[in-house]
Amino acid sequence: MFFRRLIEVEPPSLVRYFLGAAIMVIGVVLPVGYMMFRNKRVPSSSSYSKQT
């Protein structure tokens, strides 16, 4: 409820900017971080086993 009251008080442009920035950051960071995490862990076992 606190967040709703805060959003109602704030101007819509600010809220839209922050929401858009948060969504963009999450949309970019999550897949990139997930892929980096997988690429760091997976090659140590799968790529070496494929090469040998």
Distance bins in CASP14 RR format, pairs under 12 A and 6 or more apart:
PFRMAT RR
TARGET T0000
AUTHOR 0000-0000-0000
RMODE 2
METHOD distances of the structure
MODEL  1
1 7 0 0 0 0 0 1 0 0 0 0 0
1 8 0 0 0 0 0 1 0 0 0 0 0
2 8 0 0 0 0 0 1 0 0 0 0 0
2 9 0 0 0 0 0 1 0 0 0 0 0
3 9 0 0 0 0 0 1 0 0 0 0 0
3 10 0 0 0 0 0 1 0 0 0 0 0
3 15 0 0 0 0 0 1 0 0 0 0 0
3 18 0 0 0 0 0 1 0 0 0 0 0
3 19 0 0 0 0 0 1 0 0 0 0 0
4 10 0 0 0 0 0 1 0 0 0 0 0
4 15 0 0 0 0 0 1 0 0 0 0 0
6 14 0 0 0 0 0 1 0 0 0 0 0
6 15 0 0 0 0 1 0 0 0 0 0 0
6 18 0 0 0 0 0 1 0 0 0 0 0
7 14 0 0 0 0 1 0 0 0 0 0 0
7 15 1 0 1 0 0 0 0 0 0 0 0
7 16 0 0 0 0 0 1 0 0 0 0 0
7 18 0 0 0 0 1 0 0 0 0 0 0
7 19 0 0 0 0 1 0 0 0 0 0 0
8 15 0 0 0 0 1 0 0 0 0 0 0
9 15 0 0 0 0 1 0 0 0 0 0 0
10 16 0 0 0 0 1 0 0 0 0 0 0
10 17 0 0 0 0 0 1 0 0 0 0 0
10 18 0 0 0 0 1 0 0 0 0 0 0
10 19 0 0 0 0 0 1 0 0 0 0 0
11 17 0 0 0 0 1 0 0 0 0 0 0
11 18 0 0 0 0 0 1 0 0 0 0 0
12 18 0 0 0 0 0 1 0 0 0 0 0
12 19 0 0 0 0 0 1 0 0 0 0 0
13 19 0 0 0 0 0 1 0 0 0 0 0
13 20 0 0 0 0 0 1 0 0 0 0 0
14 20 0 0 0 0 0 1 0 0 0 0 0
14 21 0 0 0 0 0 1 0 0 0 0 0
15 21 0 0 0 0 0 1 0 0 0 0 0
15 22 0 0 0 0 0 1 0 0 0 0 0
16 22 0 0 0 0 0 1 0 0 0 0 0
16 23 0 0 0 0 0 1 0 0 0 0 0
17 23 0 0 0 0 0 1 0 0 0 0 0
17 24 0 0 0 0 0 1 0 0 0 0 0
18 24 0 0 0 0 0 1 0 0 0 0 0
18 25 0 0 0 0 0 1 0 0 0 0 0
19 25 0 0 0 0 0 1 0 0 0 0 0
19 26 0 0 0 0 0 1 0 0 0 0 0
20 26 0 0 0 0 1 0 0 0 0 0 0
20 27 0 0 0 0 0 1 0 0 0 0 0
20 28 0 0 0 0 0 1 0 0 0 0 0
21 27 0 0 0 0 0 1 0 0 0 0 0
21 28 0 0 0 0 0 1 0 0 0 0 0
21 29 0 0 0 0 0 1 0 0 0 0 0
22 28 0 0 0 0 0 1 0 0 0 0 0
22 29 0 0 0 0 0 1 0 0 0 0 0
22 30 0 0 0 0 0 1 0 0 0 0 0
23 29 0 0 0 0 0 1 0 0 0 0 0
23 30 0 0 0 0 0 1 0 0 0 0 0
24 30 0 0 0 0 0 1 0 0 0 0 0
25 31 0 0 0 0 0 1 0 0 0 0 0
25 32 0 0 0 0 0 1 0 0 0 0 0
25 33 0 0 0 0 0 1 0 0 0 0 0
26 32 0 0 0 0 0 1 0 0 0 0 0
26 33 0 0 0 0 0 1 0 0 0 0 0
26 34 0 0 0 0 0 1 0 0 0 0 0
27 33 0 0 0 0 0 1 0 0 0 0 0
27 34 0 0 0 0 0 1 0 0 0 0 0
28 34 0 0 0 0 0 1 0 0 0 0 0
28 35 0 0 0 0 0 1 0 0 0 0 0
29 35 0 0 0 0 0 1 0 0 0 0 0
29 36 0 0 0 0 0 1 0 0 0 0 0
29 37 0 0 0 0 0 1 0 0 0 0 0
30 36 0 0 0 0 0 1 0 0 0 0 0
30 37 0 0 0 0 0 1 0 0 0 0 0
31 37 0 0 0 0 0 1 0 0 0 0 0
31 38 0 0 0 0 0 1 0 0 0 0 0
32 38 0 0 0 0 0 1 0 0 0 0 0
32 39 0 0 0 0 0 1 0 0 0 0 0
33 39 0 0 0 0 1 0 0 0 0 0 0
33 40 0 0 0 0 1 0 0 0 0 0 0
33 41 0 0 0 0 0 1 0 0 0 0 0
34 40 0 0 0 0 0 1 0 0 0 0 0
34 41 0 0 0 0 0 1 0 0 0 0 0
34 42 0 0 0 0 0 1 0 0 0 0 0
35 41 0 0 0 0 0 1 0 0 0 0 0
35 42 0 0 0 0 0 1 0 0 0 0 0
36 42 0 0 0 0 0 1 0 0 0 0 0
36 43 0 0 0 0 0 1 0 0 0 0 0
37 43 0 0 0 0 0 1 0 0 0 0 0
38 44 0 0 0 0 0 1 0 0 0 0 0
38 45 0 0 0 0 0 1 0 0 0 0 0
38 46 0 0 0 0 0 1 0 0 0 0 0
39 46 0 0 0 0 0 1 0 0 0 0 0
39 47 0 0 0 0 1 0 0 0 0 0 0
40 47 0 0 0 0 0 1 0 0 0 0 0
41 47 0 0 0 0 0 1 0 0 0 0 0
42 48 0 0 0 0 0 1 0 0 0 0 0
42 49 0 0 0 0 0 1 0 0 0 0 0
42 50 0 0 0 0 0 1 0 0 0 0 0
43 49 0 0 0 0 0 1 0 0 0 0 0
43 50 0 0 0 0 1 0 0 0 0 0 0
43 51 0 0 0 0 0 1 0 0 0 0 0
45 51 0 0 0 0 0 1 0 0 0 0 0
45 52 0 0 0 0 0 1 0 0 0 0 0
46 52 0 0 0 0 0 1 0 0 0 0 0
END
